[in-house]
Amino acid sequence: MLPVSRRDWLGAVASAIAAVLLPGTSRALAQDPERRRLEQWVSALRAEHLTSPGAPLGMAAARVGRFAAGTPYQPGTLEAYLREGGSPRAREPLTITLGHFDCVTLVESCLAVARTAFGDGTPTWERFGREIERMRYRSGERGNYATRLHYFSEWISDGASRGLVRDLGGELGGIDDDRPLRFMTAHWASYPGSRTMP
């Protein structure tokens, strides 16, 4: 028999009681490991003085990326609701996780954890979610599938226009490409996992 701490035992009992008495809370309780991960990462950033006044956000975000090393890759994270029968025309649910990433959610999460770490107080899952939301959608306003910033170049330009990121393309020798990017938004059925959308 493995020894179980009193704390772990009480937590398991509380989760079981909540699942029975409070339907719908088991999902929130299941996210506790991710919330603890957020708190641990924020605490580490603060302990390493990466959130001191004047500290560059990029250094803190890069450090979060190192904390996330080894986290499972899961493609199509943001389309899971569509595969489960959700509509691309309805308001998109805000998908946030620190337990698995795809390429874009990793970048968003690293920045959101870093932003959540700046300032005082206990980091909250809600604040982390707000940081994700304002990066992921045009003008920071979550709507349906079409409001999500599907192209990384569009993600950068929208974020730069609102002061969330700095576009270094020109400084690094990049050339502007002003063609409108609409294919993914207009042709959602062309992507794997999206064919069953209504």
C-alpha positions as CSV (number, residue, x, y, z in Angstrom):
1,M,0.0,0.0,0.0
2,L,1.4,3.4,-1.0
3,P,1.4,6.1,1.7
4,V,-1.1,8.9,0.9
5,S,-0.7,12.3,2.6
6,R,-3.6,13.7,4.6
7,R,-3.7,16.6,2.1
8,D,-4.0,14.4,-0.9
9,W,-6.6,12.2,0.8
10,L,-8.7,15.2,1.8
11,G,-8.4,16.6,-1.8
12,A,-9.6,13.3,-3.3
13,V,-12.5,13.1,-0.9
14,A,-13.5,16.7,-1.6
15,S,-13.3,16.1,-5.4
16,A,-15.5,13.0,-5.1
17,I,-18.1,14.8,-2.9
18,A,-18.2,17.8,-5.2
19,A,-18.6,15.6,-8.3
20,V,-21.7,14.0,-6.7
21,L,-23.2,17.0,-5.0
22,L,-22.2,19.7,-7.5
23,P,-22.7,18.5,-11.1
24,G,-20.5,20.4,-13.5
25,T,-17.7,21.2,-11.1
26,S,-15.7,18.0,-11.8
27,R,-14.2,19.7,-14.9
28,A,-12.9,22.6,-12.9
29,L,-11.5,20.3,-10.3
30,A,-9.8,18.2,-13.0
31,Q,-8.0,21.4,-14.1
32,D,-6.4,21.8,-10.7
33,P,-3.0,20.4,-11.8
34,E,-2.9,23.0,-14.5
35,R,-3.8,25.8,-12.1
36,R,-1.0,24.6,-9.8
37,R,1.3,24.6,-12.8
38,L,0.4,28.2,-13.5
39,E,1.0,29.1,-9.8
40,Q,4.4,27.3,-9.8
41,W,5.6,28.9,-13.1
42,V,4.6,32.4,-11.9
43,S,6.3,31.8,-8.5
44,A,9.5,30.7,-10.3
45,L,9.4,33.7,-12.6
46,R,9.0,36.0,-9.6
47,A,11.7,34.2,-7.6
48,E,14.1,34.5,-10.6
49,H,13.3,38.3,-10.7
50,L,12.1,38.0,-14.3
51,T,9.0,40.1,-13.4
52,S,10.8,43.0,-11.8
53,P,9.9,46.5,-13.0
54,G,11.6,47.1,-16.3
55,A,12.3,43.4,-16.9
56,P,11.7,42.4,-20.6
57,L,8.6,40.3,-21.1
58,G,10.4,38.2,-23.7
59,M,12.8,36.9,-21.1
60,A,10.0,35.7,-18.8
61,A,8.1,34.2,-21.8
62,A,11.2,32.4,-22.9
63,R,11.7,31.0,-19.4
64,V,8.1,29.7,-19.4
65,G,8.9,27.9,-22.7
66,R,11.7,26.1,-20.8
67,F,9.4,25.2,-18.0
68,A,7.0,23.7,-20.6
69,A,9.7,21.5,-22.2
70,G,8.4,17.9,-22.3
71,T,4.7,18.9,-22.2
72,P,2.8,16.8,-24.8
73,Y,2.1,18.2,-28.2
74,Q,-1.5,17.9,-29.3
75,P,-2.4,19.2,-32.8
76,G,-5.7,20.9,-33.4
77,T,-6.2,21.9,-29.8
78,L,-8.5,24.8,-30.6
79,E,-10.7,22.8,-33.0
80,A,-11.7,20.2,-30.4
81,Y,-15.1,21.8,-29.9
82,L,-15.7,21.6,-33.7
83,R,-14.8,17.9,-33.7
84,E,-17.3,17.4,-30.8
85,G,-20.1,19.0,-32.9
86,G,-19.8,22.7,-32.1
87,S,-20.6,25.3,-34.7
88,P,-18.0,27.6,-36.3
89,R,-20.8,30.2,-36.4
90,A,-21.4,30.2,-32.6
91,R,-19.2,32.0,-30.1
92,E,-16.0,30.0,-29.8
93,P,-15.3,28.6,-26.3
94,L,-12.1,29.8,-24.8
95,T,-9.8,26.9,-24.8
96,I,-6.9,27.2,-22.3
97,T,-4.6,24.6,-21.0
98,L,-1.1,24.1,-19.6
99,G,-1.2,20.4,-19.9
100,H,-0.7,20.1,-23.7
101,F,0.1,22.5,-26.5
102,D,0.1,22.9,-30.3
103,C,2.5,25.4,-31.8
104,V,0.3,28.5,-31.4
105,T,-1.1,27.6,-28.0
106,L,2.5,27.2,-26.7
107,V,3.4,30.7,-27.8
108,E,0.2,32.2,-26.4
109,S,0.6,30.4,-23.1
110,C,4.2,31.4,-22.6
111,L,3.3,35.0,-23.1
112,A,0.1,34.8,-21.0
113,V,1.9,33.1,-18.1
114,A,4.6,35.8,-18.2
115,R,2.0,38.6,-18.3
116,T,0.1,37.0,-15.5
117,A,3.3,36.9,-13.4
118,F,3.9,40.7,-13.7
119,G,2.4,42.6,-10.8
120,D,1.5,41.4,-7.3
121,G,-1.0,38.9,-6.1
122,T,-1.9,35.3,-6.6
123,P,-2.1,34.4,-10.3
124,T,-5.6,33.3,-11.3
125,W,-6.8,31.0,-14.1
126,E,-9.2,33.7,-15.0
127,R,-6.5,36.3,-15.6
128,F,-4.5,33.8,-17.5
129,G,-7.6,33.2,-19.7
130,R,-8.1,36.9,-20.3
131,E,-4.5,37.2,-21.5
132,I,-5.0,34.3,-23.9
133,E,-8.3,35.8,-25.2
134,R,-6.9,39.2,-26.0
135,M,-4.0,37.7,-28.0
136,R,-6.0,35.0,-29.8
137,Y,-8.8,37.0,-31.4
138,R,-9.0,40.1,-33.6
139,S,-8.9,43.2,-31.5
140,G,-9.0,41.0,-28.4
141,E,-12.7,40.2,-28.9
142,R,-13.7,36.6,-28.9
143,G,-16.5,35.8,-31.3
144,N,-16.9,32.8,-33.6
145,Y,-14.3,30.8,-35.5
146,A,-13.8,33.6,-38.0
147,T,-12.7,36.1,-35.3
148,R,-9.7,33.9,-34.3
149,L,-6.3,35.0,-35.7
150,H,-5.5,31.9,-37.7
151,Y,-2.3,33.1,-39.4
152,F,0.7,33.8,-37.3
153,S,1.6,36.9,-39.4
154,E,-2.0,38.2,-38.7
155,W,-1.5,37.3,-35.0
156,I,1.6,39.5,-35.0
157,S,0.2,42.4,-36.8
158,D,-3.0,42.5,-34.8
159,G,-1.1,42.2,-31.5
160,A,1.4,44.8,-32.6
161,S,-1.4,47.3,-33.4
162,R,-2.6,46.9,-29.8
163,G,0.8,47.0,-28.2
164,L,0.8,43.3,-27.2
165,V,3.9,42.3,-29.2
166,R,6.4,44.1,-31.3
167,D,6.8,43.2,-35.0
168,L,10.5,42.8,-35.7
169,G,10.0,41.7,-39.3
170,G,11.3,44.9,-40.8
171,E,14.2,45.2,-38.4
172,L,15.2,41.6,-39.4
173,G,15.0,42.2,-43.1
174,G,11.5,41.0,-43.7
175,I,9.4,42.3,-46.6
176,D,5.8,43.4,-46.1
177,D,3.2,41.2,-47.7
178,D,-0.1,43.0,-47.6
179,R,-2.2,40.3,-49.3
180,P,-5.4,39.6,-47.2
181,L,-5.3,36.3,-45.4
182,R,-8.8,34.7,-45.4
183,F,-8.4,31.2,-46.7
184,M,-8.6,29.4,-43.3
185,T,-11.5,31.4,-42.2
186,A,-13.5,31.1,-45.4
187,H,-12.6,27.4,-46.1
188,W,-12.8,25.8,-42.7
189,A,-14.0,22.5,-44.2
190,S,-10.7,22.1,-46.0
191,Y,-8.9,21.3,-42.7
192,P,-8.6,17.9,-40.9
193,G,-11.1,17.5,-38.1
194,S,-13.3,20.2,-39.5
195,R,-15.1,18.3,-42.2
196,T,-18.0,17.4,-39.9
197,M,-18.8,21.1,-39.1
198,P,-22.4,22.1,-39.9
